[in-house]
Amino acid sequence: PLTLPHFQSQPPPFSTLFAMMYKFGFAVAAASSQQSTANPIRRVVSLLQGLEEKVKAEGEKAEKLYAKFQCYCQSNEGKLDASIEEALTAIDRLTHDIESSKAQETQARAAVYQSKEDRAAAQEALEKSEKMRAKEAGQFASDSGDLKANLEALASAVTAIEKGMSSAFLQTDGASAVSRLAQYSTVLTDEDKQAVAAFLQGGEGYAPASGQIVGILKQMGDEMKASLNEITTSENEAVASYNGMVAAKNKEITASTAAIEEQSARAGDLAVEVVTKTGDLKETKSTLAADKGFLAGLKDDCAKTAKEQEAATKTRGEELVAIADTIKMLNSDEALDLFKKTLPSPSLLQLKTTRSEVTQRVVAALQSLKHSPHADLIMMALRGKKEGFEKVAALVDKMMASLKEEQKDDDEKVAFCKAEIDKTEDEAKELKNKLHSTATRITAAEDTISTTKSEIAGLDESIKELDAAVEQATSMRKEEHEDYTTEAADNNAALQLLGMAKNRLNKFYHPKEYKEPEQDDEEEAFVQVRSHRDEPAAAPEVQGHSKSDTGGVVGLMDMLIQDLKKEMQENEFVEKNAQEDYETLVADSKAKRAADASARSEKKGTLAEAEAELLDLKGSQRDTMSSAESTGEYLAQLHGDCDWNIDNYGARKSARAEELESLKKAKDIINGADFSLLQTRSGATLLNKARRA
């Protein structure tokens, strides 16, 4: 806790006692040199009553200041108790959260490891399956190729036998292949195998009626077709199974990759959370220790001040009782009557004031202050001889030095208080400005985080829209290209058809321009079949016919051909431009996506920096708030300790100056009284000494 330098806040009792002594005793002696008609006892009582009011006023003011101090103690003790309780709760919560976050981080990293293992296993299984599938596909290609070759050999043998060309077939490699097939066939009987072998060795002509060899070969062909269909079906099933497995493994790999990314990000977030909460825990423990220390110091200070206040109240009460007793003693009717009978008139007092009378009056005034050693010493000095006055004078000097020392202490404390209060107020103002600046920076950091998150979301949406646009453009490009391909094929077919039609007309009308078409045997046979149709019945005789002019038809066909070619060129140009536009779109989209991804990465970095800055700013804000609270408490403590001294500094300084002046005059009076005792005790001599004083 903050502590203040110790200064004496109230004047010591002996200065008050001597002031009373002077006012009640030496003032009477000083009054002997003045012209006055007032009763001296009345003046003494008035001075005592004024002193009583002053002590009461000081007591009331002290009680108000102490009430404020009590409020300060109670308020801050309550705040510190609540802060300590809150810190203990926060420490338990943070400890639990840190342990939980560490456990979750361990789980997340274990999940990342397991996902990596699963992905590696899936990739390894995929590679093994790919090799196995390639091996199976090679085996199928080999087996199916052998079966197809065998089927072709059997088909050639059957065709040759059916056409009666078995002798020629026996000279080919196909005969050897058929022989091997028959030998290793599992569906032929031994008799059938012998028949085939005899046929292939004998070269007998084919007998259409029997058909034994053809049937055997066809049976073998059916067996091979069944085998081919079986392995083809198995291959298709294996391909389908492989494709399904590949899709499943790819899905598993994708899921594992996503899990790795997710759990890695989660582990990183948890690690940051652990570091942050560990820092918060350390700071909370530090704050708790500081609060406990401050609370202990505050309780000690409050208890100490309460004891001091109790002692001051008790001393003030005793002082008031002493003053009241003195007033009661001097102000009673019996005392007044007695003083009227015993005290001389003012005029006589001016001429006949003696040492004995001064001593008796001072002793009577100090009777209520029996417990003051200074008062006892003064009364002893006044009752003595010459040496007594010397001791009184020395005591006065000591009191004057004490008053000067008290004034020096007051001067130092007031100067310290003012300087320290100004310094602390400046520090509080600086901390307040710092808090305001930090709050502004926190708001700016939060705005940056919010804006950056919005920008990242916008970039994500832009990338998503860009990918969707590229996908849509790709789909449209495929459709357009398919339409172009189909239309180009149709246009080519139309051109060919128009060319064939024009050539057919030229064959009749312009034989020189006719071009013989290139046809295969089947097309030629087709033309012959269509040309050998039944002749129609004889037509009735009509007018003779001459070749018509086909220039218009041919010209129209040429125009159609040119239009088609032009349209095909235009379509090709449009297709080329569309493809270039698509490629440009893809390239621009790729560049835009890369730029957006780069910007997103930068924004992520900016976001991380802003979040880190926000975390630092909030920590700085907590530290500054703690410093501001401590400074405010220290300022309140300063005011509690210094306000009374500052507020009463002028009055106390004036009162002390008056006391010093009175002491100086008293010393002069004592010196004068001491000198008079060396002279004759005549009234004239005393009067002259009193006037000189």
C-alpha positions in Angstrom: 0.0 0.0 0.0 1.0 3.6 -0.5 2.3 5.4 2.5 2.8 9.1 3.2 5.5 10.9 5.1 4.6 11.4 8.8 3.9 15.0 9.9 2.5 16.3 13.1 -1.1 17.1 12.2 -2.0 18.9 15.5 -0.1 21.2 17.8 1.3 19.6 21.0 -0.6 20.2 24.3 2.2 22.2 25.9 1.9 25.1 23.3 -1.8 25.4 24.1 -1.1 25.2 27.8 1.4 28.0 27.6 -0.9 30.1 25.4 -3.5 29.7 28.1 -0.9 30.5 30.7 0.1 33.7 28.9 -3.5 34.8 28.2 -4.7 34.1 31.7 -1.6 35.2 33.6 0.9 37.4 31.8 -1.8 39.1 29.9 -2.9 40.5 33.3 0.6 41.7 33.9 0.8 43.3 30.4 -2.6 44.9 31.0 -1.1 46.8 33.9 0.4 49.2 31.5 -2.8 50.0 29.7 -5.8 52.2 30.7 -8.9 50.0 31.1 -12.0 49.9 33.2 -13.0 46.3 32.5 -12.9 43.5 35.1 -9.8 41.4 34.5 -11.6 38.1 35.4 -14.3 38.8 32.8 -11.6 39.2 30.1 -10.0 35.9 31.2 -13.4 34.1 31.0 -14.0 35.5 27.6 -10.7 34.3 26.3 -11.3 30.8 27.8 -14.8 30.7 26.1 -13.2 31.7 22.8 -10.6 28.9 23.2 -13.4 26.4 24.0 -15.3 27.3 20.8 -12.1 27.0 18.8 -11.4 23.5 20.2 -15.0 22.4 19.6 -14.8 23.6 16.0 -11.5 21.8 15.4 -13.1 18.6 16.9 -16.1 18.9 14.5 -13.8 19.3 11.5 -11.6 16.4 12.6 -14.7 14.2 13.0 -15.9 15.1 9.4 -12.5 14.3 8.0 -12.3 11.0 9.9 -15.8 10.1 8.7 -14.6 10.6 5.1 -11.5 8.4 5.9 -13.8 5.7 7.4 -15.9 5.8 4.2 -12.7 5.4 2.1 -11.6 2.4 4.2 -14.9 0.7 4.0 -15.4 1.3 0.3 -11.9 0.2 -0.7 -12.0 -2.9 1.6 -15.3 -3.9 -0.1 -13.9 -3.4 -3.5 -10.7 -5.3 -2.7 -12.6 -8.2 -1.2 -14.8 -8.4 -4.3 -11.7 -8.1 -6.5 -9.9 -10.9 -4.6 -13.0 -13.2 -4.8 -13.3 -12.5 -8.5 -9.6 -13.2 -9.0 -9.9 -16.5 -7.1 -12.9 -17.5 -9.3 -11.1 -16.5 -12.4 -7.9 -18.5 -11.5 -10.0 -21.6 -11.0 -11.8 -21.1 -14.3 -8.6 -20.3 -16.2 -6.8 -23.3 -14.7 -9.7 -25.6 -15.7 -9.9 -24.0 -19.2 -6.1 -24.3 -19.8 -6.2 -28.0 -18.8 -9.2 -28.6 -21.0 -7.7 -26.7 -24.0 -4.4 -28.7 -23.6 -6.4 -32.0 -23.6 -8.4 -30.9 -26.6 -5.2 -29.8 -28.4 -3.7 -33.3 -27.7 -6.8 -34.9 -29.1 -6.7 -32.7 -32.2 -3.1 -33.5 -32.9 -3.8 -37.2 -32.3 -6.7 -36.9 -34.8 -4.4 -35.2 -37.3 -1.9 -38.1 -36.9 -4.6 -40.7 -37.3 -6.1 -38.9 -40.4 -2.6 -38.8 -42.0 -2.2 -42.5 -41.3 -5.6 -43.2 -42.8 -4.9 -41.1 -45.9 -1.5 -42.8 -46.4 -3.2 -46.2 -46.0 -5.9 -45.2 -48.5 -3.3 -43.9 -51.0 -1.2 -47.1 -50.6 -4.3 -49.3 -51.1 -5.2 -47.2 -54.2 -1.7 -47.7 -55.7 -1.8 -51.4 -55.0 -5.3 -51.7 -56.6 -4.1 -49.7 -59.6 -1.2 -52.1 -60.2 -3.5 -55.1 -59.7 -6.1 -53.6 -62.1 -3.4 -53.0 -64.7 -2.2 -56.6 -64.3 -5.8 -57.9 -64.6 -6.5 -55.7 -67.6 -3.4 -57.0 -69.3 -4.4 -60.6 -68.6 -7.9 -59.9 -70.0 -6.4 -58.3 -73.1 -4.2 -61.3 -73.6 -7.0 -63.8 -73.0 -9.6 -62.0 -75.0 -7.2 -61.5 -77.9 -6.4 -65.2 -78.0 -10.1 -66.0 -77.9 -10.9 -63.5 -80.6 -8.1 -64.9 -82.8 -9.3 -68.4 -82.2 -12.8 -67.4 -83.1 -11.6 -65.8 -86.3 -9.7 -69.0 -87.2 -12.8 -71.1 -86.5 -15.0 -68.7 -88.5 -12.5 -68.8 -91.4 -12.5 -72.6 -91.3 -16.3 -72.8 -91.2 -16.6 -70.4 -94.2 -13.9 -72.3 -96.2 -15.6 -75.6 -95.5 -19.0 -74.3 -96.4 -17.7 -72.9 -99.7 -16.0 -76.2 -100.5 -12.5 -74.7 -100.2 -11.3 -76.9 -97.4 -8.1 -78.0 -99.3 -7.0 -74.4 -99.6 -7.8 -73.8 -95.8 -5.7 -76.8 -94.8 -2.6 -75.0 -96.3 -3.0 -72.0 -94.0 -1.9 -71.4 -90.4 -5.6 -71.4 -89.4 -5.7 -75.2 -89.9 -3.0 -75.7 -87.3 -4.7 -73.3 -84.9 -8.0 -75.3 -85.3 -6.1 -78.5 -84.7 -4.7 -77.2 -81.4 -8.1 -75.9 -80.4 -9.8 -79.2 -81.0 -7.1 -81.1 -79.2 -7.4 -79.0 -76.0 -11.2 -78.5 -76.1 -13.1 -79.5 -73.0 -16.5 -79.8 -74.7 -15.6 -82.2 -77.6 -15.7 -85.9 -77.2 -12.8 -88.0 -78.2 -14.7 -89.1 -81.3 -15.2 -85.5 -82.3 -11.6 -84.7 -81.7 -10.6 -87.7 -83.9 -13.0 -86.6 -86.6 -11.6 -83.1 -86.7 -8.0 -84.4 -86.7 -8.9 -86.8 -89.6 -10.5 -84.0 -91.6 -7.5 -81.7 -91.1 -5.0 -84.5 -92.1 -7.0 -86.1 -94.9 -8.2 -83.0 -96.8 -11.3 -84.7 -97.9 -13.9 -82.6 -99.6 -16.7 -81.2 -97.7 -20.0 -83.2 -97.7 -22.8 -80.8 -97.3 -25.2 -83.5 -96.2 -23.3 -84.5 -93.1 -22.1 -81.2 -91.7 -20.3 -83.0 -88.9 -17.1 -81.0 -89.0 -18.9 -77.7 -89.4 -21.1 -78.6 -86.4 -18.1 -79.5 -84.3 -16.3 -76.3 -85.2 -19.4 -74.2 -84.5 -19.7 -76.0 -81.1 -16.1 -75.0 -80.4 -16.9 -71.5 -81.5 -19.9 -71.4 -79.1 -17.6 -72.5 -76.3 -15.1 -69.8 -77.0 -17.8 -67.2 -77.4 -19.1 -68.2 -74.0 -15.6 -68.0 -72.5 -15.1 -64.6 -74.1 -18.4 -63.4 -72.8 -17.6 -64.8 -69.4 -14.2 -63.1 -69.1 -15.6 -59.9 -70.6 -18.3 -59.9 -68.0 -15.7 -60.6 -65.3 -13.6 -57.8 -66.7 -16.5 -55.3 -66.7 -17.4 -56.3 -63.1 -13.7 -55.9 -62.1 -13.6 -52.5 -63.8 -16.8 -51.4 -62.1 -15.5 -52.7 -58.7 -12.2 -51.0 -59.3 -13.9 -47.7 -60.2 -16.1 -47.9 -57.1 -13.1 -48.7 -54.9 -11.2 -45.7 -56.5 -14.1 -43.4 -55.8 -14.4 -44.7 -52.2 -10.7 -44.3 -51.6 -10.6 -40.9 -53.2 -13.5 -39.9 -51.0 -11.7 -41.3 -48.0 -8.5 -39.4 -49.0 -10.5 -36.2 -49.4 -12.2 -36.6 -46.1 -8.9 -37.4 -44.4 -7.3 -34.3 -46.0 -10.2 -32.1 -44.8 -10.0 -33.6 -41.3 -6.2 -32.9 -41.3 -6.7 -29.3 -42.2 -9.6 -28.9 -39.8 -7.9 -30.6 -36.8 -4.6 -28.8 -37.6 -6.4 -25.4 -37.5 -8.2 -26.4 -34.4 -4.9 -27.5 -32.7 -3.3 -24.2 -33.7 -6.3 -22.2 -32.3 -6.2 -24.2 -29.1 -2.4 -23.7 -28.7 -3.0 -19.9 -29.1 -5.8 -20.1 -26.6 -3.6 -22.0 -24.1 -0.9 -19.3 -24.4 -3.4 -16.5 -24.1 -5.2 -18.0 -21.0 -1.8 -18.8 -19.4 -0.9 -15.1 -19.7 -4.3 -14.2 -18.3 -3.7 -16.6 -15.4 -0.3 -15.2 -14.6 -1.6 -11.6 -14.7 -4.6 -12.6 -12.5 -2.4 -14.2 -9.9 -0.2 -11.1 -9.9 -3.3 -8.9 -9.5 -4.5 -11.1 -6.7 -1.2 -10.9 -4.8 -1.2 -7.1 -5.3 -4.8 -6.8 -4.1 -4.1 -8.9 -1.0 -1.0 -6.8 -0.1 -2.9 -3.6 -0.6 -5.9 -4.9 1.5 -3.6 -5.9 4.4 -1.8 -2.5 4.3 -5.2 -0.7 4.0 -6.5 -2.5 7.1 -3.4 -1.7 9.0 -3.6 2.0 8.1 -7.3 2.2 8.9 -6.8 0.6 12.3 -3.8 2.8 13.1 -5.8 5.9 12.1 -8.8 4.8 14.1 -6.5 4.5 17.2 -5.0 7.9 16.6 -8.5 9.4 16.2 -9.6 7.8 19.4 -6.6 9.2 21.3 -7.1 12.7 19.7 -10.8 12.6 20.6 -9.9 11.6 24.2 -7.3 14.4 24.5 -9.6 16.9 23.0 -12.3 15.9 25.5 -9.9 16.3 28.4 -8.9 19.7 27.1 -12.5 20.8 26.9 -13.2 19.5 30.4 -10.2 21.5 31.8 -11.4 24.6 30.0 -15.0 24.2 31.2 -13.8 23.6 34.8 -11.7 26.7 34.7 -14.6 28.8 33.3 -16.9 27.4 35.9 -14.4 28.1 38.6 -13.8 31.7 37.5 -17.3 32.6 36.4 -19.4 31.5 39.5 -21.2 34.2 41.5 -19.1 33.4 44.6 -15.9 33.8 42.6 -17.0 37.1 41.2 -18.0 38.4 44.6 -14.7 37.2 45.9 -12.7 38.9 43.1 -14.6 42.1 43.6 -13.6 42.1 47.3 -10.0 41.0 46.8 -8.9 42.3 43.4 -7.9 46.0 43.3 -9.5 48.4 40.9 -7.9 48.8 37.5 -6.2 52.0 38.4 -4.7 50.5 41.5 -3.7 47.4 39.5 -1.7 49.6 37.2 0.3 51.0 40.1 0.5 48.1 42.5 0.9 44.9 40.5 3.4 42.8 42.4 5.2 39.5 41.8 3.0 37.7 44.4 -0.2 38.9 42.7 1.0 37.9 39.2 2.1 34.5 40.5 -1.2 33.9 42.3 -3.3 34.8 39.2 -1.2 32.6 36.9 -1.3 29.7 39.4 -5.1 30.1 39.8 -5.5 30.0 36.0 -3.3 26.9 35.6 -5.0 24.9 38.5 -7.1 23.0 35.9 -4.0 21.8 34.0 -2.5 19.7 36.8 -1.3 16.9 34.5 0.9 19.1 32.3 4.6 19.0 33.3 5.2 22.3 31.5 2.5 23.9 33.6 4.0 22.4 36.8 7.4 23.8 35.8 6.0 27.2 35.1 4.1 27.3 38.4 7.2 26.2 40.3 9.2 28.9 38.6 6.6 31.6 39.4 6.5 30.5 43.1 10.3 30.7 43.3 12.7 33.6 43.6 14.7 35.2 40.8 16.0 31.8 39.6 12.3 30.9 39.0 11.8 33.7 36.5 15.0 32.7 34.7 13.6 29.1 34.3 10.3 30.6 33.1 12.2 32.7 30.5 14.2 29.6 29.4 11.0 27.6 29.2 9.5 30.4 27.0 12.5 30.2 24.8 12.1 26.5 24.5 8.4 26.9 23.6 9.2 29.5 21.0 11.8 27.1 19.4 9.2 24.3 19.5 6.6 26.5 17.8 9.1 27.5 15.1 10.0 23.8 14.6 6.2 23.0 14.3 5.9 25.7 11.7 8.8 24.3 9.8 7.2 20.9 9.8 3.9 22.4 8.7 5.7 24.3 5.9 7.5 21.1 4.7 4.3 19.0 4.8 2.1 21.5 3.0 4.8 21.9 0.3 5.2 18.1 0.0 1.4 17.7 -0.1 0.8 20.3 -2.8 3.7 19.0 -4.9 2.7 15.4 -4.5 -1.0 16.1 -5.2 -0.1 18.1 -8.3 2.2 15.3 -9.5 -0.4 12.5 -8.7 -3.2 14.5 -10.4 -0.9 14.9 -13.5 -0.2 11.1 -13.4 -3.9 10.4 -13.1 -4.7 12.7 -16.0 -2.0 11.1 -18.1 -3.3 7.6 -17.3 -6.8 8.8 -18.2 -5.6 10.1 -21.5 -3.7 6.8 -22.1 -6.9 4.9 -21.3 -8.8 7.0 -23.8 -6.1 6.5 -26.4 -6.0 2.8 -25.8 -9.8 2.6 -26.0 -9.6 4.4 -29.3 -6.9 2.0 -30.6 -9.0 -1.0 -29.4 -12.0 0.3 -31.3 -9.8 0.8 -34.4 -8.4 -2.7 -34.0 -11.9 -4.2 -33.6 -13.0 -2.2 -36.7 -10.0 -3.5 -38.6 -10.8 -7.1 -37.5 -14.5 -6.7 -38.5 -13.6 -5.1 -41.8 -10.9 -7.7 -42.6 -13.3 -10.5 -41.8 -15.9 -8.9 -44.1 -13.2 -8.5 -46.8 -12.1 -12.2 -46.4 -15.7 -13.3 -46.6 -16.1 -11.1 -49.7 -13.0 -12.7 -51.3 -14.3 -16.2 -50.4 -17.6 -15.3 -52.0 -15.8 -13.8 -55.0 -13.6 -17.0 -55.5 -16.7 -19.1 -55.1 -18.6 -17.1 -57.7 -15.6 -17.1 -60.0 -15.3 -20.9 -59.8 -19.0 -21.2 -60.5 -18.7 -18.8 -63.5 -15.8 -20.8 -64.9 -17.8 -24.0 -64.4 -20.8 -22.5 -66.1 -18.7 -21.1 -69.0 -17.0 -24.5 -69.4 -20.4 -26.2 -69.6 -21.7 -23.7 -72.1 -18.4 -24.0 -74.1 -18.9 -27.8 -74.3 -22.5 -27.4 -75.4 -21.5 -24.8 -78.0 -18.7 -27.0 -79.3 -21.0 -30.0 -79.5 -23.5 -28.0 -81.4 -20.8 -26.7 -83.7 -19.5 -30.3 -84.3 -23.0 -31.6 -85.0 -23.8 -28.7 -87.3 -20.4 -29.1 -89.1 -21.1 -32.8 -89.6 -24.6 -32.0 -90.9 -23.2 -29.2 -93.2 -20.6 -31.6 -94.6 -23.2 -34.3 -95.2 -25.4 -31.7 -97.0 -22.4 -30.6 -99.1 -21.7 -34.2 -100.0 -25.4 -34.8 -100.9 -25.6 -31.7 -103.0 -22.4 -32.6 -104.7 -23.7 -36.1 -105.4 -27.0 -34.7 -106.7 -25.2 -32.2 -109.0 -22.8 -34.9 -110.3 -25.8 -37.1 -111.0 -27.4 -34.4 -113.1 -24.1 -33.8 -114.9 -24.0 -37.5 -115.7 -27.1 -37.1 -117.8 -27.0 -33.5 -118.9 -23.2 -32.8 -118.9 -21.4 -36.1 -119.2 -18.0 -34.4 -119.6 -18.4 -32.8 -116.1 -19.5 -36.1 -114.5 -17.1 -37.7 -112.0 -17.2 -41.3 -111.4 -17.9 -41.8 -107.6 -15.6 -44.0 -105.5 -17.7 -46.9 -104.1 -16.9 -50.1 -102.3 -18.3 -53.4 -103.4 -21.3 -53.3 -101.1 -22.3 -49.8 -102.3 -21.9 -51.0 -105.9 -24.0 -54.0 -105.2 -26.6 -51.8 -103.6 -26.7 -49.6 -106.8 -27.0 -52.7 -109.0 -29.9 -54.1 -106.9 -31.7 -50.8 -107.1 -31.1 -50.6 -110.9 -32.4 -54.1 -111.6 -36.0 -53.3 -110.8 -38.9 -54.6 -112.9 -39.6 -52.7 -116.0 -42.9 -50.8 -115.9 -45.6 -51.3 -118.4 -45.2 -49.7 -121.8 -46.1 -46.1 -121.7 -48.5 -44.5 -124.2 -46.9 -42.7 -127.0 -46.3 -39.1 -126.4 -44.6 -36.2 -128.1 -40.8 -36.6 -128.4 -38.6 -35.3 -125.6 -35.4 -33.3 -125.7 -33.0 -32.6 -122.8 -34.2 -29.9 -120.5 -32.1 -26.8 -119.6 -30.8 -27.6 -116.1 -28.7 -24.4 -115.8 -31.1 -22.9 -113.3 -31.2 -26.0 -111.1 -27.5 -26.5 -111.1 -26.9 -22.8 -110.5 -29.3 -23.0 -107.5 -27.4 -26.0 -106.2 -24.1 -24.1 -106.7 -25.6 -21.2 -104.7 -26.7 -23.6 -102.0 -23.2 -25.1 -101.9 -21.6 -21.7 -101.6 -24.0 -20.7 -98.9 -23.2 -23.8 -97.0 -19.5 -23.3 -97.3 -19.9 -19.7 -96.3 -22.0 -20.7 -93.3 -19.4 -23.3 -92.4 -16.6 -20.7 -92.6 -18.7 -18.3 -90.4 -19.4 -21.1 -87.9 -15.7 -22.0 -87.9 -14.8 -18.3 -87.2 -17.4 -18.1 -84.5 -16.2 -21.3 -83.0 -12.6 -20.1 -83.1 -13.5 -16.8 -81.5 -15.7 -18.5 -78.9 -12.8 -20.9 -78.0 -10.4 -17.9 -77.7 -12.9 -16.0 -75.6 -13.3 -19.1 -73.4 -9.6 -19.5 -73.0 -9.2 -15.8 -72.3 -12.0 -16.1 -69.7 -10.3 -19.1 -68.1 -6.9 -17.4 -68.0 -8.4 -14.1 -66.6 -10.4 -16.1 -64.1 -7.3 -18.1 -63.1 -5.3 -14.8 -62.6 -8.2 -13.2 -60.8 -8.6 -16.3 -58.5 -4.8 -16.3 -57.8 -5.0 -12.5 -57.0 -8.0 -13.0 -54.8 -6.3 -16.0 -53.0 -3.2 -13.9 -52.5 -5.3 -11.0 -51.2 -7.1 -13.4 -48.9 -3.8 -14.7 -47.6 -2.7 -11.2 -46.9 -6.0 -10.4 -45.3 -5.5 -13.4 -43.1 -2.1 -12.1 -42.1 -3.6 -8.7 -41.4 -6.4 -10.3 -39.4 -3.9 -12.3 -37.3 -1.8 -9.1 -36.7 -4.9 -7.1 -35.7 -6.1 -9.8 -33.3 -2.6 -10.0 -31.7 -2.6 -6.2 -31.5 -6.0 -6.2 -29.9 -4.9 -8.8 -27.4 -1.9 -6.6 -26.5 -4.0 -3.5 -26.3 -6.5 -5.1 -24.0 -3.6 -6.3 -21.7 -2.2 -2.7 -21.8 -5.6 -1.4 -21.0 -6.0 -3.7 -17.9 -2.5 -2.6 -16.7 -3.3 1.1 -17.2 -6.7 0.7 -15.4 -4.9 -1.0 -12.5 -2.3 1.8 -12.4 -5.1 4.4 -12.6 -7.0 2.8 -9.8 -3.8 2.7 -7.6 -3.1 6.3 -8.5 -6.7 7.3 -7.6 -6.4 5.5 -4.3 -3.1 7.1 -3.5 -4.6 10.5 -4.4 -7.5 9.9 -2.1 -5.0 8.9 0.6 -3.1 12.1 0.0 -6.2 14.2 0.3 -7.2 12.3 3.5 -3.9 13.0 5.0 -3.2 16.5 3.6 -6.5 18.4 3.2 -6.8 19.3 6.9 -3.2 20.6 6.9 -3.6 22.6 3.7 -7.1 24.0 4.6 -5.9 25.0 8.1 -2.4 26.0 7.1 -3.0 29.7 7.0 -5.1 29.8 10.2 -2.5 27.7 12.1 0.3 29.7 10.8 -1.4 33.0 11.9 -2.2 31.5 15.3 1.3 30.2 15.7 2.7 33.6 14.7 0.4 35.2 17.3 1.6 32.8 19.9 5.2 33.6 19.0 4.5 37.3 19.3 2.7 36.7 22.6 5.7 34.6 23.9 8.0 37.4 22.8 6.0 39.9 24.7 5.7 37.6 27.7 9.4 37.1 27.7 9.8 40.9 27.7 7.3 41.1 30.5 9.2 38.4 32.4 12.4 40.2 31.9 10.8 43.5 32.9 9.3 41.9 36.0 12.6 40.3 36.8 14.3 43.7 36.5 11.7 45.4 38.7 12.4 42.9 41.5 15.9 44.3 41.6 14.6 47.8 42.3 12.5 49.1 45.1 8.9 47.7 45.4 7.3 51.2 45.3 4.3 51.6 43.1 5.9 54.3 41.0 8.9 52.1 40.1 6.6 49.2 39.1 4.5 51.6 37.0 7.5 52.9 35.2 8.8 49.4 34.5 5.4 48.3 33.3 5.1 51.3 31.0 8.6 50.6 29.5 7.5 47.0 28.9 
